[in-house]
Amino acid sequence: MKIEEIIDYVVSEYKDVVVAENWGERGLFYNPGRKLPKGVYILTFKEKDGPNDKASNVNRPNVYRLNLGLSKSTFKAMFNDIPKRPAAGQIIDTGHSFDTLDTIMPHPVYGWSSWVCVLNPSRNIFEKLKPLIREGVELAKAKYIKRVKS
């Protein structure tokens, strides 16, 4: 699937989702009325390696990584445990090959905070991502409410 197809799906399926760039990546944020500068992260797309995130080797031609935040309980159900936070510039230690295409796996840097990723999801894998995206939207909504109330 192309990034634009995923963006179109999420923006059309969920109200108050906006596209914005942050840290050099395109992301989808929950931001009704654009009350927050960017909103609350739902998912991002990494299209190039960065100094602290090269594990997925997205500098390969036509490779991108979709990143998505989940609840700790869903993450644990998928991967048995939450990995330890890596040292600065390092990746989590889970035994995953983070440059594998079309496989849902922990995010190589932010898996410790219950983020998952998939490189170049196929339509089949994207169908498996849809309920996870729904969860990510609901989590973003809850975080948004906390932020605007404080």
ROSE-4610 file (N, C-alpha, C; in Angstrom, 1 decimal, always signed):
// ROSE-4610
residu = [M/M/M/K/K/K/I/I/I/E/E/E/E/E/E/I/I/I/I/I/I/D/D/D/Y/Y/Y/V/V/V/V/V/V/S/S/S/E/E/E/Y/Y/Y/K/K/K/D/D/D/V/V/V/V/V/V/V/V/V/A/A/A/E/E/E/N/N/N/W/W/W/G/G/G/E/E/E/R/R/R/G/G/G/L/L/L/F/F/F/Y/Y/Y/N/N/N/P/P/P/G/G/G/R/R/R/K/K/K/L/L/L/P/P/P/K/K/K/G/G/G/V/V/V/Y/Y/Y/I/I/I/L/L/L/T/T/T/F/F/F/K/K/K/E/E/E/K/K/K/D/D/D/G/G/G/P/P/P/N/N/N/D/D/D/K/K/K/A/A/A/S/S/S/N/N/N/V/V/V/N/N/N/R/R/R/P/P/P/N/N/N/V/V/V/Y/Y/Y/R/R/R/L/L/L/N/N/N/L/L/L/G/G/G/L/L/L/S/S/S/K/K/K/S/S/S/T/T/T/F/F/F/K/K/K/A/A/A/M/M/M/F/F/F/N/N/N/D/D/D/I/I/I/P/P/P/K/K/K/R/R/R/P/P/P/A/A/A/A/A/A/G/G/G/Q/Q/Q/I/I/I/I/I/I/D/D/D/T/T/T/G/G/G/H/H/H/S/S/S/F/F/F/D/D/D/T/T/T/L/L/L/D/D/D/T/T/T/I/I/I/M/M/M/P/P/P/H/H/H/P/P/P/V/V/V/Y/Y/Y/G/G/G/W/W/W/S/S/S/S/S/S/W/W/W/V/V/V/C/C/C/V/V/V/L/L/L/N/N/N/P/P/P/S/S/S/R/R/R/N/N/N/I/I/I/F/F/F/E/E/E/K/K/K/L/L/L/K/K/K/P/P/P/L/L/L/I/I/I/R/R/R/E/E/E/G/G/G/V/V/V/E/E/E/L/L/L/A/A/A/K/K/K/A/A/A/K/K/K/Y/Y/Y/I/I/I/K/K/K/R/R/R/V/V/V/K/K/K/S/S/S]
num = [1/1/1/2/2/2/3/3/3/4/4/4/5/5/5/6/6/6/7/7/7/8/8/8/9/9/9/10/10/10/11/11/11/12/12/12/13/13/13/14/14/14/15/15/15/16/16/16/17/17/17/18/18/18/19/19/19/20/20/20/21/21/21/22/22/22/23/23/23/24/24/24/25/25/25/26/26/26/27/27/27/28/28/28/29/29/29/30/30/30/31/31/31/32/32/32/33/33/33/34/34/34/35/35/35/36/36/36/37/37/37/38/38/38/39/39/39/40/40/40/41/41/41/42/42/42/43/43/43/44/44/44/45/45/45/46/46/46/47/47/47/48/48/48/49/49/49/50/50/50/51/51/51/52/52/52/53/53/53/54/54/54/55/55/55/56/56/56/57/57/57/58/58/58/59/59/59/60/60/60/61/61/61/62/62/62/63/63/63/64/64/64/65/65/65/66/66/66/67/67/67/68/68/68/69/69/69/70/70/70/71/71/71/72/72/72/73/73/73/74/74/74/75/75/75/76/76/76/77/77/77/78/78/78/79/79/79/80/80/80/81/81/81/82/82/82/83/83/83/84/84/84/85/85/85/86/86/86/87/87/87/88/88/88/89/89/89/90/90/90/91/91/91/92/92/92/93/93/93/94/94/94/95/95/95/96/96/96/97/97/97/98/98/98/99/99/99/100/100/100/101/101/101/102/102/102/103/103/103/104/104/104/105/105/105/106/106/106/107/107/107/108/108/108/109/109/109/110/110/110/111/111/111/112/112/112/113/113/113/114/114/114/115/115/115/116/116/116/117/117/117/118/118/118/119/119/119/120/120/120/121/121/121/122/122/122/123/123/123/124/124/124/125/125/125/126/126/126/127/127/127/128/128/128/129/129/129/130/130/130/131/131/131/132/132/132/133/133/133/134/134/134/135/135/135/136/136/136/137/137/137/138/138/138/139/139/139/140/140/140/141/141/141/142/142/142/143/143/143/144/144/144/145/145/145/146/146/146/147/147/147/148/148/148/149/149/149/150/150/150]
x = [+0.8/+0.0/+0.9/+0.3/+1.0/+0.6/+1.5/+1.3/+0.0/-0.2/-1.4/-2.7/-2.7/-3.9/-4.2/-3.2/-3.4/-3.9/-3.3/-3.7/-5.2/-5.5/-6.9/-7.9/-7.5/-8.4/-8.6/-7.6/-7.7/-8.4/-8.1/-8.8/-10.2/-10.6/-12.0/-12.8/-12.1/-12.8/-13.0/-12.1/-12.1/-12.2/-13.1/-13.4/-12.2/-11.9/-10.9/-9.5/-9.2/-7.8/-7.2/-6.0/-5.3/-3.9/-3.4/-2.1/-1.2/+0.0/+0.9/+2.3/+3.3/+4.7/+5.3/+6.0/+6.7/+8.0/+9.1/+10.4/+10.8/+10.3/+10.7/+9.8/+8.8/+7.9/+6.5/+5.8/+4.4/+3.7/+2.7/+2.0/+0.5/-0.3/-1.7/-2.0/-2.7/-2.9/-4.4/-4.8/-6.2/-6.2/-7.0/-6.9/-8.2/-9.3/-10.6/-10.5/-10.9/-10.9/-9.4/-8.5/-7.1/-6.7/-7.2/-7.0/-5.6/-4.9/-3.5/-2.6/-1.4/-0.5/-0.4/-0.3/-0.3/-1.4/-1.7/-2.7/-2.0/-2.6/-2.0/-1.7/-0.5/-0.1/-1.1/-1.4/-2.1/-1.1/-0.5/+0.5/+1.4/+2.5/+3.5/+4.0/+4.7/+5.3/+6.8/+7.7/+9.1/+9.5/+10.1/+10.5/+12.0/+12.7/+14.2/+14.8/+16.0/+16.6/+17.1/+17.1/+17.6/+18.8/+19.5/+20.7/+20.5/+19.3/+19.0/+18.0/+17.7/+16.7/+17.0/+17.9/+18.3/+18.0/+17.4/+17.2/+16.3/+15.4/+14.5/+15.0/+16.1/+16.7/+15.7/+15.0/+14.0/+14.6/+16.0/+16.6/+16.6/+16.2/+16.0/+15.0/+15.1/+14.1/+12.7/+11.8/+10.4/+10.0/+10.8/+10.5/+10.1/+9.0/+8.6/+8.2/+8.1/+7.6/+6.4/+5.4/+4.2/+4.4/+4.2/+4.4/+3.1/+2.7/+1.4/+1.5/+0.9/+0.8/-0.4/-0.1/-1.2/-1.2/-2.2/-2.3/-1.2/-0.8/+0.1/-0.5/-1.8/-2.4/-2.4/-2.7/-2.7/-1.3/-0.3/+1.1/+1.5/+1.2/+1.6/+0.9/-0.3/-1.1/-0.4/+0.2/+0.8/+2.2/+2.9/+4.4/+4.8/+3.9/+4.1/+4.6/+5.4/+5.9/+6.3/+6.5/+7.0/+8.5/+9.2/+10.7/+11.2/+12.4/+13.0/+13.4/+13.4/+13.8/+15.2/+15.6/+17.0/+17.8/+19.1/+19.9/+19.8/+20.1/+20.0/+20.8/+20.1/+20.8/+20.7/+20.2/+20.1/+18.7/+18.5/+17.2/+16.8/+15.5/+15.0/+15.6/+15.6/+16.1/+15.0/+14.5/+13.4/+13.6/+14.8/+15.1/+14.4/+13.7/+13.1/+14.1/+13.9/+14.7/+13.9/+14.2/+13.4/+13.4/+14.1/+14.1/+13.2/+12.5/+11.6/+10.3/+10.0/+8.8/+7.5/+6.4/+5.0/+4.8/+5.4/+5.3/+5.0/+4.0/+3.7/+4.7/+5.4/+6.4/+6.6/+7.2/+7.5/+8.3/+8.0/+8.8/+10.3/+11.3/+12.6/+13.2/+12.6/+13.1/+12.0/+10.7/+9.7/+8.8/+9.3/+8.5/+8.3/+9.2/+9.1/+7.9/+7.4/+6.2/+5.0/+5.0/+3.9/+3.6/+4.6/+4.4/+4.8/+4.1/+4.4/+4.7/+5.2/+5.5/+5.3/+5.2/+5.2/+5.8/+6.8/+7.4/+6.5/+6.1/+5.4/+4.3/+3.2/+2.2/+1.4/+1.2/+0.3/-1.1/-2.0/-3.5/-3.9/-3.4/-3.7/-3.3/-2.1/-1.6/-2.3/-2.6/-3.4/-4.7/-5.4/-6.7/-6.4/-5.3/-5.0/-4.7/-4.2/-3.9/-5.1/-6.2/-7.4/-7.9/-8.1/-8.5/-7.4/-6.2/-5.1/-5.1/-5.4/-5.6/-6.8/-7.9/-9.0/-8.6/-7.9/-7.4/-6.5/-5.6/-4.7/-5.5/-6.5/-7.4/-8.1/-8.6/-9.2/-8.3/-7.0/-6.0/-5.7/-5.6/-5.3/-6.4/-7.6/-8.8/-8.7/-8.4/-8.3/-7.2/-6.0/-4.9/-5.3/-6.0/-6.4/-7.2/-8.2/-9.1/-8.4/-7.4/-6.6/-5.8/-5.2/-4.4/-5.2/-6.4/-7.2/-7.8/-8.0/-8.6/-7.6/-6.3/-5.3/-4.8]
y = [-1.2/+0.0/+1.2/+2.3/+3.6/+4.4/+5.2/+6.1/+6.9/+7.4/+8.2/+7.4/+6.2/+5.3/+5.2/+5.0/+4.8/+6.1/+7.2/+8.6/+8.8/+8.5/+8.7/+7.8/+6.6/+5.7/+6.3/+6.7/+7.1/+8.4/+9.4/+10.7/+10.6/+9.7/+9.5/+8.7/+7.8/+6.9/+7.5/+8.4/+9.0/+10.5/+11.1/+12.5/+13.2/+14.4/+15.2/+14.7/+13.9/+13.5/+14.5/+15.0/+15.9/+15.3/+15.7/+15.4/+16.5/+16.2/+17.3/+16.7/+17.5/+17.1/+17.4/+16.5/+16.6/+15.8/+16.5/+15.8/+15.2/+15.9/+15.4/+14.2/+13.9/+12.8/+13.2/+12.6/+12.9/+12.1/+12.7/+12.0/+12.3/+11.5/+11.7/+12.0/+13.1/+13.5/+13.7/+13.5/+13.8/+15.3/+16.1/+17.5/+18.3/+18.0/+18.7/+20.2/+20.9/+22.3/+22.9/+22.0/+22.4/+23.3/+22.8/+23.6/+23.5/+22.4/+22.2/+22.5/+22.9/+23.2/+22.1/+20.9/+19.7/+18.8/+18.5/+17.5/+16.4/+15.3/+14.1/+13.0/+12.5/+11.5/+10.3/+9.9/+8.6/+7.6/+8.1/+7.3/+8.2/+7.6/+8.4/+7.5/+8.2/+7.5/+7.9/+7.0/+7.3/+6.9/+7.9/+7.7/+7.8/+8.1/+8.1/+7.8/+7.2/+6.9/+8.2/+8.2/+9.4/+8.9/+9.9/+9.6/+8.6/+8.6/+7.7/+6.6/+6.4/+5.4/+4.9/+3.9/+3.3/+1.9/+1.3/-0.1/-0.7/+0.1/-0.4/-0.2/+0.5/+0.7/+1.2/+2.3/+2.9/+3.7/+3.8/+4.5/+3.6/+2.4/+1.5/+2.2/+1.9/+2.5/+2.0/+2.9/+2.7/+2.0/+2.2/+1.6/+2.7/+2.5/+3.4/+2.5/+3.1/+2.5/+3.2/+2.5/+3.0/+2.7/+3.7/+3.6/+4.0/+3.2/+3.3/+3.1/+4.0/+3.8/+3.0/+2.0/+1.2/+1.2/+0.6/+0.5/-0.6/-0.5/-1.4/-2.8/-2.9/-4.3/-4.9/-4.1/-4.7/-5.1/-4.2/-4.5/-5.8/-5.9/-7.1/-8.4/-8.2/-9.4/-9.8/-8.8/-9.1/-9.7/-9.1/-9.4/-10.0/-10.3/-10.9/-10.0/-8.9/-8.0/-6.7/-5.7/-4.4/-4.4/-4.1/-4.1/-3.0/-3.1/-2.0/-0.9/+0.3/+1.5/+1.4/+1.6/+1.5/+2.7/+2.6/+3.7/+4.7/+5.9/+6.9/+6.4/+6.5/+6.1/+4.6/+3.8/+2.3/+1.9/+0.6/+0.1/-1.0/-1.2/-2.2/-3.6/-4.4/-5.8/-6.8/-7.2/-8.1/-9.3/-9.3/-10.3/-10.2/-9.1/-8.8/-8.3/-8.6/-8.0/-6.8/-5.7/-4.5/-4.0/-4.6/-4.2/-5.1/-6.0/-7.0/-6.3/-6.5/-5.9/-6.6/-5.9/-6.4/-7.3/-6.9/-7.7/-6.7/-6.9/-6.0/-6.5/-5.5/-5.8/-4.6/-4.7/-3.5/-2.5/-1.2/-0.1/-0.3/-0.2/-0.4/+0.5/+1.7/+2.7/+2.9/+3.0/+3.3/+2.2/+0.9/-0.2/-0.2/+0.4/+0.5/+1.3/+2.2/+3.0/+2.5/+1.2/+0.5/+0.9/+1.3/+1.6/+0.4/+0.2/-0.9/-0.3/-1.1/-0.6/-1.7/-1.3/-2.3/-1.5/-2.2/-1.6/-2.1/-1.1/-1.4/-2.4/-2.1/-3.0/-3.4/-4.7/-5.1/-4.8/-5.1/-4.9/-5.9/-7.1/-8.1/-7.6/-7.2/-6.7/-5.4/-4.6/-3.4/-3.7/-4.8/-5.2/-5.6/-6.2/-6.5/-5.2/-4.2/-2.9/-2.1/-2.3/-1.4/-1.4/-2.5/-2.4/-1.8/-1.9/-1.3/+0.2/+0.6/+2.1/+2.6/+1.9/+2.3/+2.5/+1.6/+1.7/+3.0/+3.2/+4.3/+5.6/+5.7/+6.9/+7.1/+6.1/+6.2/+6.6/+6.1/+6.5/+8.0/+8.4/+9.8/+10.7/+10.3/+11.1/+11.3/+10.2/+10.3/+11.3/+11.2/+12.1/+13.5/+13.7/+15.0/+15.7/+14.9/+15.5/+15.9/+15.1/+15.4/+16.7/+16.9/+18.0/+19.3/+19.3/+20.5/+20.9/+19.9/+20.3/+20.8/+20.5/+21.0/+22.4]
z = [+0.0/+0.0/+0.0/-0.5/-0.6/+0.7/+1.1/+2.3/+2.1/+0.9/+0.7/+0.9/+0.5/+0.7/+2.2/+3.0/+4.4/+5.0/+4.6/+5.1/+4.7/+3.5/+3.0/+3.8/+4.1/+4.9/+6.3/+7.0/+8.4/+8.5/+7.6/+7.6/+7.3/+6.4/+6.0/+7.0/+7.7/+8.7/+10.0/+10.4/+11.8/+11.7/+12.4/+12.5/+13.3/+12.9/+13.6/+13.5/+12.5/+12.3/+11.3/+11.6/+10.7/+10.3/+9.2/+8.7/+9.0/+9.6/+9.9/+9.8/+9.7/+9.7/+11.0/+11.5/+12.8/+12.8/+13.2/+13.2/+11.9/+10.8/+9.5/+9.0/+9.7/+9.3/+9.2/+8.3/+8.2/+9.3/+9.9/+10.9/+10.9/+11.5/+11.7/+13.2/+13.4/+14.8/+15.0/+16.2/+16.6/+17.1/+16.4/+16.8/+16.4/+17.1/+16.7/+16.8/+15.8/+15.8/+15.8/+15.6/+15.6/+16.8/+18.0/+19.2/+19.8/+19.4/+19.8/+18.6/+18.9/+17.8/+16.7/+17.1/+16.2/+16.4/+17.7/+18.1/+18.8/+18.9/+19.6/+18.6/+18.6/+17.7/+17.7/+16.5/+16.3/+15.6/+14.4/+13.8/+12.9/+12.6/+11.8/+10.6/+9.7/+8.6/+8.6/+8.7/+8.6/+7.2/+6.5/+5.1/+4.8/+5.9/+5.8/+7.1/+7.1/+8.4/+9.0/+10.3/+11.1/+11.9/+12.5/+13.3/+14.4/+15.0/+16.1/+15.8/+14.5/+14.1/+12.7/+12.6/+11.4/+11.3/+12.3/+12.4/+11.3/+10.8/+9.8/+8.3/+8.2/+6.9/+5.9/+6.3/+5.3/+4.2/+4.2/+3.1/+1.8/+1.9/+0.7/-0.2/-1.5/-2.4/-2.1/-2.1/-1.9/-0.6/+0.4/+1.7/+2.7/+3.5/+4.5/+5.7/+6.9/+8.1/+8.6/+8.9/+9.6/+11.0/+11.9/+13.3/+14.0/+15.0/+15.6/+17.1/+17.9/+19.4/+19.8/+20.7/+21.2/+22.8/+23.3/+24.8/+25.2/+26.5/+27.0/+27.0/+27.3/+27.3/+25.9/+24.9/+23.5/+23.1/+23.4/+23.1/+23.8/+25.0/+25.8/+25.2/+24.8/+24.2/+22.9/+22.2/+20.9/+21.0/+22.0/+22.1/+23.5/+24.3/+25.6/+26.7/+26.4/+27.4/+26.7/+27.6/+27.1/+27.3/+26.2/+26.3/+27.1/+27.6/+28.3/+27.4/+27.9/+27.2/+26.8/+25.5/+25.1/+25.5/+25.6/+25.8/+24.6/+24.8/+23.7/+22.5/+21.3/+20.1/+19.8/+20.8/+20.7/+20.3/+20.1/+19.8/+20.9/+20.9/+21.9/+21.6/+22.6/+22.5/+22.5/+21.3/+21.3/+20.4/+19.7/+18.7/+17.4/+17.2/+15.8/+14.9/+13.6/+12.5/+12.0/+12.5/+12.3/+10.8/+9.9/+8.5/+7.7/+8.3/+7.6/+7.1/+5.9/+5.3/+5.7/+5.8/+5.9/+7.1/+8.2/+9.5/+10.6/+11.4/+12.5/+13.6/+14.2/+15.2/+16.1/+17.2/+18.1/+17.3/+17.6/+17.1/+17.6/+16.7/+17.2/+18.3/+18.3/+19.3/+20.4/+20.0/+20.9/+21.3/+21.1/+21.6/+23.1/+23.8/+25.3/+25.7/+24.8/+25.1/+24.3/+24.0/+23.3/+21.9/+21.2/+19.8/+19.0/+17.9/+16.9/+15.6/+14.7/+13.3/+12.3/+11.1/+10.0/+8.8/+8.1/+6.9/+5.7/+4.9/+3.7/+3.8/+4.6/+4.8/+3.5/+3.4/+2.3/+2.6/+1.7/+2.0/+3.1/+3.0/+4.0/+5.5/+5.6/+6.9/+7.3/+6.3/+6.7/+7.3/+6.8/+7.4/+8.9/+9.2/+10.6/+11.4/+10.7/+11.4/+11.7/+10.9/+11.1/+12.6/+13.3/+14.7/+15.6/+15.2/+16.0/+15.8/+14.5/+14.2/+15.0/+15.1/+15.8/+17.3/+17.9/+19.2/+19.4/+18.4/+18.4/+18.4/+17.6/+17.6/+19.0/+19.5/+20.9/+21.9/+21.9/+22.8/+22.6/+21.4/+21.1/+21.6/+21.4/+21.9/+23.4/+24.1/+25.6/+26.0/+25.3/+25.7/+25.3/+24.2/+23.8/+24.9/+25.3/+26.4/+27.6/+28.0/+29.2/+28.9/+27.7/+27.4/+27.4/+26.8/+26.6/+28.0/+28.8/+30.1/+31.1/+30.9/+31.9/+31.5]
